[in-house]
Amino acid sequence: MSTLHIYDRTRDAWGAHIAPDINKVESADYQAVTDSSGNLWSINEALQEMAGGLISPVGDSEILPTDRYFGFDCKFLIPAVDLTHSARLEFDDKVTFSGGAQANYSTQINQSKSGMIQLDPTGTGWADSGFAVTINPNAPNLYQVRGAFDGKVWSVLGLRFNGQEFTPGSAFQNLSAIQTTWGQGMHGQLQTEAQDTPWILRVEYPCFRLLSGDGPIPWSFDL
């Protein structure tokens, strides 16, 4: 029987970050806010086109010695008035082993490309996955990613959006680990970029959790 570890980061402390190496066009202000119900929001005050930043939980989630499978589940909601102003919605899990070897489960929904989900197999640039999705406004959307990584080779095993599953092609399988200076752990990040600015772009995240285990991680279990 395989073991699954669930790290729900939603109600942890989160920090906001703005820098040119995060987003070339910097937001005027970027905040991580927890509302009265305990739900997490990102608030992107964008005065320029494609302005953005990111939020991330304080501290990294542990990788155990037997972990070889990884993933994340993110439930998010974007108000209808904000949806047309969302150019990119990015969801990251940078899984890093001791010594800096990394599997880059960074993904983004590119609204400028009709909702195409893009992946970053080299750590240097976005590539179309072939899976385009439609975000439901004013309602929860569930985005999930599953992968495998042994410290040397990693793969994106599957993407799932609101119940629709997709297996990325060979360009996203059996990839060499990316060598980094990051510390060991699962590093979660959430990022937005805005269009039709100026605008204050708001996204709610009722759930963001990182997953690891010694066997393949299922799609469906209590969320």
C-alpha positions in Angstrom: 0.0 0.0 0.0 1.4 3.4 -1.0 1.7 6.3 1.4 0.3 9.8 0.5 1.3 13.0 2.2 -1.0 16.1 2.0 0.3 19.5 2.9 -2.7 22.0 2.9 -1.0 25.4 2.8 -4.2 27.5 2.3 -4.4 28.8 5.9 -0.7 29.1 6.5 1.1 32.4 6.5 1.7 33.7 3.0 4.0 36.4 1.7 3.8 38.5 -1.5 6.8 39.2 -3.8 7.4 41.7 -6.6 10.7 41.6 -8.5 11.8 41.8 -12.2 13.1 38.2 -12.0 9.5 37.1 -10.9 7.7 39.2 -13.5 9.4 41.5 -16.0 6.6 44.1 -15.5 6.2 44.7 -11.8 2.9 45.4 -10.2 2.4 48.6 -8.2 1.4 46.5 -5.3 0.8 42.8 -4.7 -0.7 41.3 -1.6 -1.6 37.9 0.0 -4.9 38.5 2.0 -6.9 36.1 4.1 -10.6 36.9 4.3 -12.9 36.4 7.3 -13.7 32.9 6.1 -10.1 31.9 6.1 -9.8 31.9 2.3 -6.7 33.1 0.6 -6.7 35.9 -2.0 -4.1 37.4 -4.2 -4.5 41.1 -4.9 -2.6 42.4 -8.0 -2.6 46.2 -8.4 -1.5 46.5 -12.0 -0.9 49.9 -13.6 0.8 48.5 -16.7 0.0 45.7 -19.1 1.2 42.3 -18.0 2.1 43.5 -14.5 2.4 40.8 -11.9 3.9 39.3 -8.8 3.5 36.2 -6.8 2.4 34.9 -3.4 3.9 31.9 -1.6 3.4 30.1 1.7 6.0 30.8 4.4 8.3 27.8 4.7 8.5 24.8 2.3 6.7 21.5 2.5 8.9 18.5 3.4 10.1 15.8 1.0 10.5 12.4 2.6 13.2 9.9 1.5 10.7 7.5 -0.1 8.8 10.2 -2.1 8.9 9.7 -5.8 5.5 11.1 -6.9 4.3 14.7 -6.5 1.5 17.0 -7.3 -0.8 19.8 -6.3 -4.5 20.6 -6.1 -5.6 24.2 -6.4 -9.2 25.3 -6.1 -9.6 28.9 -7.3 -12.3 31.4 -7.9 -12.1 34.6 -10.0 -14.9 37.2 -10.1 -16.5 37.7 -13.5 -15.5 41.3 -13.5 -11.8 40.3 -13.1 -11.7 37.4 -15.5 -11.2 39.5 -18.7 -8.3 41.3 -16.9 -6.5 38.0 -16.1 -3.8 37.5 -18.8 -2.0 34.7 -17.0 -2.8 32.6 -13.9 0.3 30.7 -12.8 0.4 27.7 -10.4 3.8 26.4 -9.3 5.3 23.5 -7.4 9.1 23.4 -7.6 10.0 20.1 -6.2 13.6 20.2 -5.1 15.8 17.4 -3.8 18.9 17.8 -1.6 21.7 19.4 -3.7 19.3 21.5 -5.8 18.1 18.9 -8.3 14.6 20.2 -9.3 11.4 19.1 -11.1 9.7 22.3 -12.3 6.0 21.7 -12.0 5.4 25.4 -12.9 2.2 25.8 -15.0 0.1 28.7 -16.3 -3.2 29.2 -17.9 -2.6 31.6 -20.7 -5.8 33.6 -21.4 -4.1 35.3 -24.4 -3.9 31.9 -26.0 -7.5 30.8 -25.4 -6.9 29.2 -22.0 -3.9 27.1 -23.1 -2.1 25.5 -20.2 1.6 26.0 -20.6 4.4 24.1 -18.8 8.1 24.9 -18.3 10.1 21.7 -18.9 13.5 23.4 -18.9 13.1 26.1 -16.3 13.7 28.8 -18.9 10.4 29.3 -20.9 6.8 28.3 -21.5 5.7 25.6 -23.8 2.1 24.8 -24.9 0.8 21.5 -23.3 -1.9 21.1 -25.9 -4.6 21.3 -23.2 -6.8 24.5 -23.3 -9.3 25.1 -20.6 -12.2 27.5 -19.9 -12.3 29.2 -16.5 -15.7 29.4 -14.9 -16.2 32.9 -13.4 -17.8 33.3 -10.0 -17.5 29.6 -9.3 -14.8 27.3 -7.9 -12.4 25.8 -10.5 -10.3 22.8 -9.6 -6.8 22.5 -11.2 -4.6 19.5 -10.5 -1.1 18.4 -11.6 0.5 15.0 -11.1 4.2 14.1 -11.7 7.0 11.7 -10.9 10.6 12.6 -9.9 13.4 10.4 -8.6 16.0 13.2 -8.1 17.4 12.6 -11.6 14.5 12.3 -14.1 11.1 13.9 -13.9 7.8 13.7 -15.8 4.5 15.5 -15.9 2.1 12.5 -15.7 -1.1 14.4 -16.0 -3.2 17.6 -15.8 -6.8 17.8 -14.7 -9.1 20.8 -14.9 -12.6 20.7 -13.5 -12.7 16.9 -14.0 -11.2 16.9 -17.5 -8.0 14.9 -17.7 -5.1 15.3 -20.0 -1.7 13.5 -20.5 1.1 15.8 -21.8 3.2 14.5 -24.7 6.7 13.3 -24.9 8.2 16.8 -24.6 7.2 16.7 -20.9 8.3 13.1 -20.0 11.6 11.7 -18.8 13.2 15.1 -18.4 16.6 15.6 -16.8 16.5 17.3 -13.4 17.1 21.1 -13.5 20.1 22.0 -11.3 19.3 24.9 -9.0 20.5 26.5 -5.8 17.0 26.1 -4.2 16.8 24.3 -0.8 15.2 20.9 -0.4 11.4 20.8 -0.3 8.2 21.5 -2.3 8.0 25.2 -3.1 4.5 26.3 -3.9 3.8 29.6 -5.6 0.7 31.4 -7.1 1.1 34.2 -9.6 -1.1 36.5 -11.8 -0.5 38.9 -14.6 -3.0 41.5 -15.6 -4.2 42.9 -18.9 -6.5 45.8 -19.9 -4.9 47.8 -17.1 -5.0 49.8 -14.9 -6.9 47.2 -12.8 -6.8 45.5 -9.4 -6.9 41.8 -10.3 -8.4 39.6 -7.5 -8.2 35.8 -7.3 -9.5 33.7 -4.4 -7.9 30.4 -3.5 -10.2 28.3 -1.2 -7.7 25.4 -1.3 -4.0 25.0 -2.2 -2.3 21.8 -1.2 0.9 20.1 -2.1 1.1 16.3 -2.4 3.8 13.7 -2.3 4.1 9.9 -1.9 5.8 6.7 -2.7 3.2 5.7 -5.3 1.1 7.4 -8.0 -1.2 10.1 -6.5 -4.9 9.7 -7.3 -7.0 12.5 -8.7 -10.1 12.0 -6.6 -10.2 12.1 -2.8 -11.7 14.4 -0.2 -10.9 18.1 -1.0 
